């Protein structure tokens, strides 16, 4: 049975948590996957030798592919175990099992699979012969007229790297078939969507599938997808009538889980003589990898990025053409700051480029061009529910000690040191609703959230939500809200999440929706119970399709680049953050600080690489670099509260802003540091080899 999670955080700190690999089952079969060593080929034969296992051919007729349908989205299918062809290195083609994982891995290594390489130019999917999963375009205002009137037009191309989410706990799933019912324990952020997809893929009614989420050691968006391994393990459990488990290792996680963010933005900006932004014209291309990943598809990164460019700035015209393209690489999905990272990097680097050309201060150009009043709309037409960009910038300048830091930078430069100061301004939507997902063509995501409040016979109060805890501190926050709403002690409140049999259905946990839809549904359910005087037997469920809200942030960073190794390091960072009304400050601060570590890694070191043969060369942590504790300064966090008018508590999401902030502030600080050398990198990450002066590059 699932565990009540009122003490989940303290349990994890004491080492008494129960992650998926910790769950104990009788007579469980351990699974290992046979994975493709080639990027694109026809499977001609699979010989598992003495191993017990299944191939795609063995499961033909018993398992359906993962398919996403949406307007603008090309037709493609993802077979959990392909029987005909593979499309990226690491794709699973068979599973084998044994009594222990070590034996299962040995058996998987012994499998003999013949591949016939497919020639270059062969379409990756018949339904997308041109290799484009998704296309979108938009134009607001008279863009061409604005460019014709411009004092200057600035053009540059900016790119973000391909990265992994890297939770401490990799993926994993256990499935058990008993009494014509399937129970799936999985490390996921989206239990209800997993249930829907597993049931559909196996031809089962949803009520015949139960999904349970144990303790989750981090998700960061990676676990907000339904993966072929989850479906394949479930199919094996049903076919065998046994309990079957697969736990991912780090190499599998790096090469075959989901990548994210690899996006290139070709940006043109029309500017007046006074330094006012007139119009933006962009071409955005996102490398979505080999498959349309469920449920987000290539739409999420592509459209979120394109529409977020110059998000906080007032424009007369705005135009984009955006594409999510296919490649023989690991499928790309959502990861903390989806779309916004590439948009903020391109936007804030371009803003600094313009400021320096026009000899304007970093703060002045942003203050001059901000959206002047909120509520309002961004240039792409997205509604911004509340906020005040002027106040954010003023607070950042004061609390970040910008003027003093610039003096310190100038003094350091006089000594020959490479020190830079950078800032960034941005916004980020959270809690996307059903209508917004439908408008994007992402009908596979419900967009609603739900909470159930039950008063037990002994007077204890039980909260059940549609969300799934992955380290954010849900239970602690829900208990605080419930205690405030009902006037009861924290000690009588229990929280249960991540069980599709016991919890109300909903979207899950991603896009920082907890502080939006989940909070709103919880408050509504609590107030309904309060009307019944919190009597035993009271049982109220509320489901909300909450209008999404927008959090804002202004960030400042100081970077020093070593003059010998050209290794950049972040020495100071201040984030002024508007997440509406702060419900639990210590947890919000933890989200922002942790997010900053994630973002600094993406800006300075994290990047997947493939060679000319489309083999991934970053398959271990020797090659895929992550920030250490010494690479991340203590972030000074300042809260500016502009309550959202669209929900009861006035709160907004806070889980992604810390990650997005470095893509403006740290990136600009790096460029400021190496400006005396004439270096201005535009492709993330900004590693030492990208910061070498031209003469040094010639010596390599």
For each residue, the residues with C-beta under 8 A, 3 or more apart:
1:
2: 212 496 498 499 502
3: 8 18
4: 462 494 495 496
5: 8 469 474 475 494 495 496 497
6: 475 479 493 494 495
7: 10 11 475
8: 3 5 11 12 17 215 469 475 495
9: 12 13 473 475 476
10: 7 13 14
11: 7 8 14 16 17 215
12: 8 9 15 16 17 215
13: 9 10
14: 10 11
15: 12
16: 11 12
17: 8 11 12 22 215
18: 3 22 23 214 215
19: 22 23 169 172 187 214 215 216 217
20: 23 169 172 173 174 185 186 187 214 245 247
21: 169 172 247
22: 17 18 19 214 215
23: 18 19 20 174 185 214
24:
25: 28 174 176 243 245
26: 243
27: 242 243
28: 25 174 242 243 244 245
29: 97 98 99 240 242 243 244 245
30: 97 98 99 100 101 103 104 245 246
31: 95 96 97 104 233 236 244 245 246
32: 95 96 97 98 101 104 105 107 108 246
33: 92 94 95 108 229 232 246 252
34: 46 48 53 92 93 94 95 96 108 111 113
35: 89 90 91 92 93 252 255 256
36: 39 41 86 88 89 90 91 92 93 113 115
37: 89
38: 41 86 89 115 117
39: 36 86 87 88 89 328 329 613 614 615
40: 85 86 87 88 117 118 122 124 328 614
41: 36 38 85 86 115 116 117 118
42: 84 85 115 116 118
43: 46 82 83 84 85 86 93 113 114 115
44: 114 115 116
45: 112 113 114
46: 34 43 55 57 93 94 111 112 113 114
47: 111 112 113
48: 34 51 52 53 55 94 96 107 111
49: 107 110 111 112
50: 107 110
51: 48 96 98 107 108 110 111
52: 48 96 97 98 107
53: 34 48 94 95 96 97 107 111
54: 58 59 81 94 95 232 235 236 239
55: 46 48 58 59 81 83 93 94
56: 59 60 79 80 81 82 83 84 93 94
57: 46 60 83
58: 54 55
59: 54 55 56 62 63 80 81 232 235 239
60: 56 57 63 83
61:
62: 59 202 203 235 238 239
63: 59 60 80 81 201 202 231 232 235
64: 67 200 201 202 203
65: 77 78 79 80 201
66: 77 78 80 197 201 226 228 231 291 294
67: 64 76 77 78
68: 73 292 294 295 297 444
69: 73 443 444
70: 73 297 299 440 441 442 443 444
71: 441
72: 134 135 136 299 441
73: 68 69 70 133 134 292 297 298 299 441
74: 125 127 128 132 133 134 292
75: 125 126 127 128
76: 67 125 127 128 133 291 292 326
77: 65 66 67 125 127
78: 65 66 67 228 291 292 293 294 331
79: 56 65 82 83 228
80: 56 59 63 65 66 92 201 228 229 231 232 235
81: 54 55 56 59 63 92 93 94 95 228 232
82: 43 56 79 85 86 87 91 93
83: 43 55 56 57 60 79
84: 42 43 56
85: 40 41 42 43 82 118
86: 36 38 39 40 41 43 82 91 93 115
87: 39 40 82 91 124 290 291 328
88: 36 39 40 91 256 289 290 328 329 330 331 614
89: 35 36 37 38 39 255 256 328 330 614 615 616
90: 35 36 252 255 256 330 616
91: 35 36 82 86 87 88 256 290
92: 33 34 35 36 80 81 95 228 229 232 256
93: 34 35 36 43 46 55 56 81 82 86 113
94: 33 34 46 48 53 54 55 56 81 108 111 113
95: 31 32 33 34 53 54 81 92 232 233 236 246
96: 31 32 34 48 51 52 53 104 107 108 111
97: 29 30 31 32 52 53 104 236 244
98: 29 30 32 51 52 101 103 104 107
99: 29 30 103
100: 30 103 104
101: 30 32 98 104 105 247
102: 105 106
103: 30 98 99 100 106 107
104: 30 31 32 96 97 98 100 101 107 108
105: 32 101 102 108 109
106: 102 103 109 110
107: 32 48 49 50 51 52 53 96 98 103 104 110 111
108: 32 33 34 51 94 96 104 105 111
109: 105 106
110: 49 50 51 106 107
111: 34 46 47 48 49 51 53 94 96 107 108
112: 45 46 47 49
113: 34 36 43 45 46 47 93 94
114: 43 44 45 46
115: 36 38 41 42 43 44 86
116: 41 42 44
117: 38 40 41
118: 40 41 42 85 122
119: 122
120:
121:
122: 40 118 119
123: 126 128 129 130 131
124: 40 87 128 131 290 326 327 328
125: 74 75 76 77 128 326
126: 75 123 129
127: 74 75 76 77
128: 74 75 76 123 124 125 131 132 133 326
129: 123 126
130: 123
131: 123 124 128 325 326 327
132: 74 128 135 323 324 325 326
133: 73 74 76 128 288 292 297 298 324 325 326
134: 72 73 74 288 297 298 299 302 303 322 323 324 441
135: 72 132 321 322 323
136: 72 299 302 303 306 320 321 322 323
137: 319 320 321 322
138: 306 307 318 319 320 380 381
139: 143 317 318 319
140: 317 318 319 379 380 381
141: 146 279 315 316 317 318
142: 145 146 316 317
143: 139 146 147 279 280 281 317 318 319
144: 147 148 317
145: 142 148 149 317
146: 141 142 143 149 150 270 278 279 316 317
147: 143 144 150 153 268 270 278 279 281 317
148: 144 145
149: 145 146 270 272 278
150: 146 147 153 270 271 272 278 279
151: 271 272 273
152: 270 271 357 358
153: 147 150 268 269 270 271
154: 268 269 271 350 353 354 357
155: 266 267 268 269
156: 267 349 350 353 682
157: 264 265 266 267 682
158: 264 265 267 342 345 346 349 350 682 683
159: 262 263 264 265 342 682 683 684
160: 261 262 263 264 341 342 345 602 663 684
161: 261 262 602 606 607 608 683 684 685
162: 259 260 261 262 287 329 332 607 608 609
163: 259 260 261 262 335 602 606 607 608
164: 222 253 254 257 258 259 260 335 606 608 624
165: 218 219 220 221 222 257 258 260 335 336
166: 220 253 626
167: 170 216 217 218 219 220 222 223 470
168: 217 218
169: 19 20 21 172 187 216 217 218
170: 167 187 247 248 249 250 252 253 257
171: 187 222 223 227 229 248 253 257
172: 19 20 21 169 186 187 245 246 247 248
173: 20 184 185 186 187 229 230 233 234 245 246
174: 20 23 25 28 184 185 186 233 243 244 245 246
175: 182 183 184 185 233 234 236 237 238 243 244 245
176: 25 182 183 237 242 243 244
177: 181 182 237 238 240 241 242
178: 181 183 241
179:
180: 208
181: 177 178 208 209 210
182: 175 176 177 198 202 204 208 209 210 234 237 238
183: 175 176 178 209 210 211 212
184: 173 174 175 194 195 198 209 210 211 212 230 234
185: 20 23 173 174 175 211 212 213 214
186: 20 172 173 174 191 194 211 212 213 230
187: 19 20 169 170 171 172 173 213 214 216 217 219 223
188: 191 194 211 213 216 219 223 224 230 468 508
189: 216 219 221 223 224 468 470 508 509 510
190: 193 194 223 224 225 226 295 468 507 508 509 510
191: 186 188 194 195 211 212 213 468 498 499 500 503 508
192: 195 196 211 446 466 500 505 506 507 508
193: 190 196 197 226 294 295 444 445 446 507 508
194: 184 186 188 190 191 197 198 211 226 230
195: 184 191 192 198 199 206 209 210 211 500
196: 192 193 199 200 206
197: 66 193 194 200 201 226 230 231 294 295
198: 182 184 194 195 201 202 204 209 211 226 230 231 234
199: 195 196 202 204 205 206 208 209
200: 64 196 197 203
201: 63 64 65 66 80 197 198 231 234 235
202: 62 63 64 182 198 199 209 231 234 235 238
203: 62 64 200
204: 182 198 199 208 209
205: 199 208 209
206: 195 196 199 209
207:
208: 180 181 182 199 204 205
209: 181 182 183 184 195 198 199 202 204 205 206 234 500
210: 181 182 183 184 195 499 500 501
211: 183 184 185 186 188 191 192 194 195 198 498 499 500
212: 2 183 184 185 186 191 498 499 500
213: 185 186 187 188 191 216 468 469 497 498 499
214: 18 19 20 22 23 185 187 498
215: 8 11 12 17 18 19 22 469
216: 19 167 169 187 188 189 213 219 223 468 469 470 471
217: 19 167 168 169 187 471
218: 165 167 168 169 470 471
219: 165 167 187 188 189 216 222 223 224 470 471 509 510
220: 165 166 167 223 335 336 470 598
221: 165 189 224 260 333 334 335 336 338 510
222: 164 165 167 171 219 225 257 258 333 335
223: 167 171 187 188 189 190 216 219 220 470
224: 188 189 190 219 221 296 333 334 508 509 510
225: 190 222 258 293 294 295 296 333 334
226: 66 190 193 194 197 198 230 231 294 295
227: 171 230 231 257 258
228: 66 78 79 80 81 92 231 232
229: 33 80 92 171 173 232 233 246 248
230: 173 184 186 188 194 197 198 226 227 233 234
231: 63 66 80 197 198 201 202 226 227 228 234 235
232: 33 54 59 63 80 81 92 95 228 229 235 236
233: 31 95 173 174 175 229 230 236 237 244 245 246
234: 173 175 182 184 198 201 202 209 230 231 237 238
235: 54 59 62 63 80 201 202 231 232 238 239
236: 31 54 95 97 175 232 233 239 240 244
237: 175 176 177 182 233 234 240 241 242 243 244
238: 62 175 177 182 202 234 235 241
239: 54 59 62 235 236
240: 29 177 236 237 244
241: 177 178 237 238
242: 27 28 29 176 177 237
243: 25 26 27 28 29 174 175 176 237
244: 28 29 31 97 174 175 176 233 236 237 240
245: 20 25 28 29 30 31 172 173 174 175 233
246: 30 31 32 33 95 172 173 174 229 233
247: 20 21 101 170 172
248: 170 171 172 229 252 253 257
249: 170 252 253
250: 170 253 254 620 621
251: 254 255 619 620
252: 33 35 90 170 248 249 255 256 257
253: 164 166 170 171 248 249 250 256 257
254: 164 250 251 257 608 616 618 619 620 621 624
255: 35 89 90 251 252 330 616 619
256: 35 88 89 90 91 92 252 253 330
257: 164 165 170 171 222 227 248 252 253 254 330
258: 164 165 222 225 227 293 330 331 332 333 335
259: 162 163 164 262 289 329 330 331 332 333 608
260: 162 163 164 165 221 301 332 333 334 335 338
261: 160 161 162 163 301 332 335 338 341 342 602
262: 159 160 161 162 163 259 286 287 332 608
263: 159 160 284 285 286 287 301 302 305 339 342
264: 157 158 159 160 284 285
265: 157 158 159 282 283 284 305 309 342 343 346
266: 155 157 282 283 284
267: 155 156 157 158 280 281 282 309 346 350
268: 147 153 154 155 280 281 282
269: 153 154 155 277 279 280 281 310 350 354
270: 146 147 149 150 152 153 277 278 279 280 281 317
271: 150 151 152 153 154 275 276 277 278 354 358
272: 149 150 151 275 276 278
273: 151
274: 368
275: 271 272 354 355 358 360 365 368 369
276: 271 272 368 369
277: 269 270 271 280 310 313 314 315 354 369
278: 146 147 149 150 270 271 272 315 316 317
279: 141 143 146 147 150 269 270 315 316 317 318 319
280: 143 267 268 269 270 277 309 310 315 317 318 319 379
281: 143 147 267 268 269 270 319 320
282: 265 266 267 268 306 309 319 320 321 346
283: 265 266 320 321 322
284: 263 264 265 266 302 305 306 309 320 321 322 323 342
285: 263 264 322 323 325
286: 262 263 298 301 302 305 322 323 324 325 332 342
287: 162 262 263 325 327 329 332
288: 133 134 292 293 297 298 301 302 324 325 326 327 331 332
289: 88 259 293 326 327 329 330 331 332
290: 87 88 91 124 326 327 328 329 330 331
291: 66 76 78 87 331
292: 68 73 74 76 78 133 288 297 298 331
293: 78 225 258 288 289 296 297 298 331 332 333
294: 66 68 78 193 197 225 226 297 444
295: 68 190 193 197 225 226 442 444 445
296: 224 225 293 299 300 301 333 334 338 442 445
297: 68 70 73 133 134 288 292 293 294 300 324 442 444
298: 73 133 134 286 288 292 293 301 302 324 325 332
299: 70 72 73 134 136 296 302 303 324 440 441 442
300: 296 297 303 304 333 334 338 339 440 442
301: 260 261 263 286 288 296 298 304 305 324 332 333 334 338 339 342
302: 134 136 263 284 286 288 298 299 305 306 322 323 324 339
303: 134 136 299 300 306 307 322 339 440
304: 300 301 307 308 338 339 340 343
305: 263 265 284 286 301 302 308 309 322 339 340 342 343
306: 136 138 282 284 302 303 309 320 322 339 343 380
307: 138 303 304 311 320 339 378 380 381 382
308: 304 305 311 339 340 343 344 378 380 426 427 428
309: 265 267 280 282 284 305 306 320 343 346 347 380
310: 269 277 280 313 315 318 347 378 379
311: 307 308 343 347 378 379 380 382 426 427
312: 370 371 378 389 425 426 427 552
313: 277 310 347 351 366 369 370 371 379
314: 277 369 370 371 372 379
315: 141 277 278 279 280 310 318 379
316: 141 142 146 278 279
317: 139 140 141 142 143 144 145 146 147 270 278 279 280 379
318: 138 139 140 141 143 279 280 310 315 379 380
319: 137 138 139 140 143 279 280 281 282
320: 136 137 138 281 282 283 284 306 307 309 380
321: 135 136 137 282 283 284
322: 134 135 136 137 283 284 285 286 302 303 305 306
323: 132 134 135 136 284 285 286 302
324: 132 133 134 286 288 297 298 299 301 302
325: 131 132 133 285 286 287 288 298
326: 76 124 125 128 131 132 133 288 289 290
327: 124 131 287 288 289 290
328: 39 40 87 88 89 124 290 614
329: 39 88 162 259 287 289 290 332 610 614 616
330: 88 89 90 255 256 257 258 259 289 290 608 616
331: 78 88 258 259 288 289 290 291 292 293
332: 162 258 259 260 261 262 286 287 288 289 293 298 301 329
333: 221 222 224 225 258 259 260 293 296 300 301
334: 221 224 225 260 296 300 301 338 510
335: 163 164 165 220 221 222 258 260 261 338
336: 165 220 221 595 598 655 656 659
337: 340 341 428 595 598 599 656 659 660 663
338: 221 260 261 296 300 301 304 334 335 341 511 656
339: 263 300 301 302 303 304 305 306 307 308 342 343
340: 304 305 308 337 343 344 426 428 656 660 663
341: 160 261 337 338 344 345 599 602 659 660 663
342: 158 159 160 261 263 265 284 286 301 305 339 345 346 663
343: 265 304 305 306 308 309 311 339 340 346 347 426
344: 308 340 341 347 348 424 426 660 663 664
345: 158 160 341 342 348 349 603 663 664 667 684
346: 158 265 267 282 309 342 343 349 350
347: 309 310 311 313 343 344 350 351 426 664
348: 344 345 351 352 423 424 425 426 663 664 665 667 668
349: 156 158 345 346 352 353 664 667 668 671 682
350: 154 156 158 267 269 346 347 353 354
351: 313 347 348 354 355 365 366 369
352: 348 349 355 356 362 422 668 671 672
353: 154 156 349 350 356 357 680
354: 154 269 271 275 277 350 351 357 358 360 365
355: 275 351 352 358 360 361 362 364 365
356: 352 353 359 360
357: 152 154 353 354
358: 152 271 275 354 355 365
359: 356
360: 275 354 355 356 364 365 368
361: 355 364 365
362: 352 355 365 366 422 423 668
363: 366 367 393 396 397 402 423
364: 355 360 361 367 368
365: 275 351 354 355 358 360 361 362 368 369
366: 313 351 362 363 369 370 389 393 423 425
367: 363 364 370 389 390 393
368: 274 275 276 360 364 365
369: 275 276 277 313 314 351 365 366
370: 312 313 314 366 367 389 390 393 425
371: 312 313 314 374 376 378 384 389
372: 314 390
373: 376
374: 371 384 385 386 387 388 389 642
375: 383 384 385 386 645
376: 371 373 383 384
377: 381 382 383 384
378: 307 308 310 311 312 371 381 382 384 427
379: 140 280 310 311 313 314 315 317 318
380: 138 140 306 307 308 309 311 318 320
381: 138 140 307 377 378
382: 307 311 377 378 429 550
383: 375 376 377 547 550
384: 371 374 375 376 377 378 387 427 550
385: 374 375 547 549 550 644 645 646
386: 374 375 549 550 580 642 643 644 645
387: 374 384 392 427 550 552 578 642
388: 374 391 392 578 640 642
389: 312 366 367 370 371 374 392 393 425 552 554
390: 367 370 372 393 394
391: 388 394 395 640
392: 387 388 389 395 396 425 552 553 554 576 578 640
393: 363 366 367 370 389 390 396 397 425 554
394: 390 391 397 398
395: 391 392 398 399 554 576 638 640
396: 363 392 393 399 400 402 423 554 555 556 574 576 638
397: 363 393 394 400 402 403
398: 394 395 401
399: 395 396 574 576 636 638
400: 396 397 405 423 556 574 576 636
401: 398 404 405
402: 363 396 397 405 406 421 423 556
403: 397 406 407
404: 401 407 408
405: 400 401 402 408 409 421 556 558 572
406: 402 403 409 410 421
407: 403 404 410 411
408: 404 405 411 412 419
409: 405 406 412 413 419 420 421 558 672
410: 406 407 413 414
411: 407 408 414 415
412: 408 409 415 417 419 560
413: 409 410 416 417 418 419 676
414: 410 411
415: 411 412
416: 413 563
417: 412 413 560 563
418: 413 560 561 562 563 673 674 676 677
419: 408 409 412 413 558 559 560 561 673
420: 409 558 559 560 561 668 669 670 671 672 673 674 675
421: 402 405 406 409 556 557 558 669 672
422: 352 362 556 557 559 664 665 666 667 668 669 670 671 672
423: 348 362 363 366 396 400 402 554 555 556 557 664 665 668
424: 344 348 553 554 555 661 663 664 665 667 668
425: 312 348 366 370 389 392 393 552 553 554 664
426: 308 311 312 340 343 344 347 348 552 553 660 661 664
427: 308 311 312 378 384 387 550 551 552 553
428: 308 337 340 512 550 551 552 553 653 656 657 660
429: 382 432 511 548 549 550 551
430: 511 512 513 515 516 548 549 550 551 652 653 655 656
431: 449 511 512 513 515 516 517 546 548 549 652 653
432: 429 436 437 445 447 511 513 548
433: 436 437 447 448 517 545 546 547 548
434: 437 438 445 446 447 448 545
435: 438 439 447 545
436: 432 433 439 440 447 548
437: 432 433 434 440 442 443 445 446 447
438: 434 435 441 442 443 447
439: 435 436
440: 70 299 300 303 436 437
441: 70 71 72 73 134 299 438
442: 70 295 296 297 299 300 437 438 445
443: 69 70 437 438
444: 68 69 70 193 294 295 297
445: 193 295 296 432 434 437 442 507
446: 192 193 434 437 505 506 507
447: 432 433 434 435 436 437 438 507 545
448: 433 434 506 507 517 543 544 545 546
449: 431 465 466 467 506 507 513 516 517 518 520 521 543 544 546
450: 465 466 504 505 506 521 541 542 543 544
451: 463 464 465 466 504 518 521 522 524 525 541 542
452: 463 464 465 503 504 525 539 540 541
453: 461 462 463 464 482 522 525 526 528 529 538 539 540 541
454: 461 462 464 538 539
455: 459 460 461 462 529 534 535 536 537 538 539
456: 459 460 461 462 536
457: 536 537
458: 536
459: 455 456 492 536
460: 455 456 492 493 494
461: 453 454 455 456 482 486 488 492 493 494 529 534
462: 4 453 454 455 456 493 494 495 496
463: 451 452 453 478 479 482 493 494 495 496 522
464: 451 452 453 454 495 496 497 502 503 504
465: 449 450 451 452 474 478 495 497 503 504 506 518 521 522
466: 192 449 450 451 503 504 505 506 507 508 518 521
467: 449 474 497 506 508 509 513 514 518
468: 188 189 190 191 213 216 497 498 508 509
469: 5 8 213 215 216 472 474 475 497 498 509
470: 167 189 216 218 219 220 223 509
471: 216 217 218 219
472: 469 509 514 587 591 655
473: 9 476 477 584 587 590
474: 5 465 467 469 477 478 495 497 509 514 518
475: 5 6 7 8 9 469 478 479 495 497
476: 9 473 479 480 584 587
477: 473 474 480 481 514 583 584 587
478: 463 465 474 475 481 482 493 495 522
479: 6 463 475 476 482 483 490 493 495
480: 476 477 483 484 490 583 584
481: 477 478 484 485 519 522 523 526 583 649
482: 453 461 463 478 479 485 486 488 493 522 526
483: 479 480 486 487 488 489 490 493
484: 480 481 487
485: 481 482 523 526 527 530
486: 461 482 483 526 529 530 534
487: 483 484
488: 461 482 483 492 493 534
489: 483 492 493
490: 479 480 483 493
491:
492: 459 460 461 488 489
493: 6 460 461 462 463 478 479 482 483 488 489 490
494: 4 5 6 460 461 462 463
495: 4 5 6 8 462 463 464 465 474 475 478 479
496: 2 4 5 462 463 464 499 502 503
497: 5 213 464 465 467 468 469 474 475 503
498: 2 191 211 212 213 214 468 469 503
499: 2 191 210 211 212 213 496 502 503
500: 191 192 195 209 210 211 212 503 505
501: 210
502: 2 464 496 499
503: 191 452 464 465 466 496 497 498 499 500
504: 450 451 452 464 465 466 541 543
505: 192 446 450 466 500
506: 192 446 448 449 450 465 466 467 517 518 521 543
507: 190 192 193 445 446 447 448 449 466 510 513 517
508: 188 189 190 191 192 193 224 466 467 468
509: 189 190 219 224 467 468 469 470 472 474 513 514
510: 189 190 219 221 224 334 507 513
511: 338 429 430 431 432 653
512: 428 430 431 515 516 551 652 653 654 655 656
513: 430 431 432 449 467 507 509 510 516 517 518 546 653
514: 467 472 474 477 509 517 518 519 653 655
515: 430 431 512 518 519 579 580 583 649 651 652 653 654
516: 430 431 449 512 513 519 520 546 548 549 644 647 651 652 653
517: 431 433 448 449 506 507 513 514 520 521 544 545 546
518: 449 451 465 466 467 474 506 513 514 515 521 522
519: 481 514 515 516 522 523 583 647 648 649 651
520: 449 516 517 523 524 544 546 647 648 649
521: 449 450 451 465 466 506 517 518 524 525 542 543 544 546
522: 451 453 463 465 478 481 482 518 519 525 526 542
523: 481 485 519 520 526 527 648 649
524: 451 520 521 527 528 542 544 648
525: 451 452 453 521 522 528 529 540 541 542
526: 453 481 482 485 486 522 523 529 530
527: 485 523 524 530 531
528: 453 524 525 531 532 540 542
529: 453 455 461 486 525 526 532 534 538 540
530: 485 486 526 527 533 534
531: 527 528
532: 528 529 535 538 540
533: 530
534: 455 461 486 488 529 530 538
535: 455 532 538
536: 455 456 457 458 459
537: 455 457
538: 453 454 455 529 532 534 535
539: 452 453 454 455
540: 452 453 525 528 529 532
541: 450 451 452 453 504 525
542: 450 451 521 522 524 525 528
543: 448 449 450 504 506 521
544: 448 449 450 517 520 521 524
545: 433 434 435 447 448 517
546: 431 433 448 449 513 516 517 520 521 646 647
547: 383 385 433 646
548: 429 430 431 432 433 436 516
549: 385 386 429 430 431 516 580 644 646 647 652 653
550: 382 383 384 385 386 387 427 428 429 430 652
551: 427 428 429 430 512 577 578 579 580 652 653 654 657
552: 312 387 389 392 425 426 427 428 577 578 642
553: 392 424 425 426 427 428 575 576 577 578 657 660 661
554: 389 392 393 395 396 423 424 425 575 576
555: 396 423 424 573 574 575 576 661 662 664 665
556: 396 400 402 405 421 422 423 572 573 574 665
557: 421 422 423 570 572 573 574 662 665 666 668 669
558: 405 409 419 420 421 570 571 572 573 669
559: 419 420 422 568 569 570 571 666 669 670 672 673
560: 412 417 418 419 420 568 569 571 673
561: 418 419 420 566 567 568 569 670 673 674 691
562: 418 565 566 567 568 569
563: 416 417 418 566
564:
565: 562 688
566: 561 562 563 688 689 691 692 696
567: 561 562 688
568: 559 560 561 562 604 670 673 686 688 691
569: 559 560 561 562 631
570: 557 558 559 573 600 604 631 632 633 662 666 669
571: 558 559 560 633
572: 405 556 557 558 633 636
573: 555 556 557 558 570 596 633 635 636 661 662 665 666
574: 396 399 400 555 556 557 635 636 637 638
575: 553 554 555 592 596 635 636 637 638 657 658 661
576: 392 395 396 399 400 553 554 555 638 640
577: 551 552 553 588 592 637 638 639 640 654 657 658
578: 387 388 392 551 552 553 639 640 641 642 652
579: 515 551 582 588 639 641 651 652 653 654 657
580: 386 515 549 551 641 642 643 644 649 650 651 652
581: 641 643 644 649 650 651
582: 579 585 588 639 641 651
583: 477 480 481 515 519 588 649 651
584: 473 476 477 480 587 588
585: 582 588 589 639
586: 589 590
587: 472 473 476 477 584 590 591
588: 577 579 582 583 584 585 591 592 639 654
589: 585 586 592 593 637
590: 473 586 587 593 594
591: 472 587 588 594 595 654 655 658
592: 575 577 588 589 595 596 635 637 654 657 658
593: 589 590 596 597 634 635 637 658
594: 590 591 597 598 658
595: 336 337 591 592 598 599 655 656 657 658 659 660 661
596: 573 575 592 593 599 600 632 635 658 659 661 662
597: 593 594 600 601 627 631 632
598: 220 336 337 594 595 601 602 658 659
599: 337 341 595 596 602 603 658 659 660 661 662 663 666
600: 570 596 597 603 604 627 631 632 662 666
601: 597 598 604 605 606 625 626 627 631
602: 160 161 163 261 341 598 599 606 659 662 663 684 685
603: 345 599 600 662 663 666 667 670 684 685 686
604: 568 570 600 601 627 631 666 670 685 686 687
605: 601 625 626 627 631 685 687
606: 161 163 164 601 602 624 625 626 685
607: 161 162 163 618 624 625 684 685 687
608: 161 162 163 164 254 259 262 330 616 618 624
609: 162 616 617 618 623
610: 329 614 615 616 617
611: 614 615 617
612:
613: 39
614: 39 40 88 89 328 329 610 611
615: 39 89 610 611
616: 89 90 254 255 329 330 608 609 610 619
617: 609 610 611 623
618: 254 607 608 609 623 624
619: 251 254 255 616 623 624
620: 250 251 254 623 624
621: 250 254 624 625 626
622:
623: 609 617 618 619 620
624: 164 254 606 607 608 618 619 620 621
625: 601 605 606 607 621
626: 166 601 605 606 621
627: 597 600 601 604 605 631 632
628: 631 632
629: 632
630:
631: 569 570 597 600 601 604 605 627 628
632: 570 596 597 600 627 628 629
633: 570 571 572 573
634: 593
635: 573 574 575 592 593 596 658
636: 399 400 572 573 574 575
637: 574 575 577 589 592 593
638: 395 396 399 574 575 576 577
639: 577 578 579 582 585 588
640: 388 391 392 395 576 577 578
641: 578 579 580 581 582 650
642: 374 386 387 388 552 578 580
643: 386 580 581 650 651
644: 385 386 516 549 580 581 647 650 651 652
645: 375 385 386 650
646: 385 546 547 549
647: 516 519 520 546 549 644 650 651
648: 519 520 523 524
649: 481 515 519 520 523 580 581 583
650: 580 581 641 643 644 645 647
651: 515 516 519 579 580 581 582 583 643 644 647
652: 430 431 512 515 516 549 550 551 578 579 580 644
653: 428 430 431 511 512 513 514 515 516 549 551 579 656 657
654: 512 515 551 577 579 588 591 592 657 658
655: 336 430 472 512 514 591 595
656: 336 337 338 340 428 430 512 595 653 659 660
657: 428 551 553 575 577 579 592 595 653 654 660 661
658: 575 577 591 592 593 594 595 596 598 599 635 654 661
659: 336 337 341 595 596 598 599 602 656 662
660: 337 340 341 344 426 428 553 595 599 656 657 663 664
661: 424 426 553 555 573 575 595 596 599 657 658 664 665 666
662: 555 557 570 573 596 599 600 602 603 659 665 666 667
663: 160 337 340 341 342 344 345 348 424 599 602 603 660 666 667 684
664: 344 345 347 348 349 422 423 424 425 426 555 660 661 667 668
665: 348 422 423 424 555 556 557 573 661 662 668 669
666: 422 557 559 570 573 599 600 603 604 661 662 663 669 670
667: 345 348 349 422 424 603 662 663 664 670 671 684 686
668: 348 349 352 362 420 422 423 424 557 664 665 671 672
669: 420 421 422 557 558 559 570 665 666 672 673
670: 420 422 559 561 568 603 604 666 667 673 674 681 686 691
671: 349 352 420 422 667 668 674 675 679 680 681 686
672: 352 409 420 421 422 559 668 669 675
673: 418 419 420 559 560 561 568 669 670
674: 418 420 561 670 671 677 679 680 681 691
675: 420 671 672 678 679 680
676: 413 418
677: 418 674 691 693
678: 675 693 694
679: 671 674 675 690 691 692 693
680: 353 671 674 675
681: 670 671 674 686 690 691
682: 156 157 158 159 349
683: 158 159 161 690
684: 159 160 161 345 602 603 607 663 667
685: 161 602 603 604 605 606 607 690
686: 568 603 604 667 670 671 681 690 691
687: 604 605 607 690 691
688: 565 566 567 568 691 692
689: 566 692 697 700
690: 679 681 683 685 686 687
691: 561 566 568 670 674 677 679 681 686 687 688
692: 566 679 688 689 696 697 700
693: 677 678 679 696 697
694: 678 697 698
695: 698 699
696: 566 692 693 699 700
697: 689 692 693 694 700
698: 694 695
699: 695 696
700: 689 692 696 697
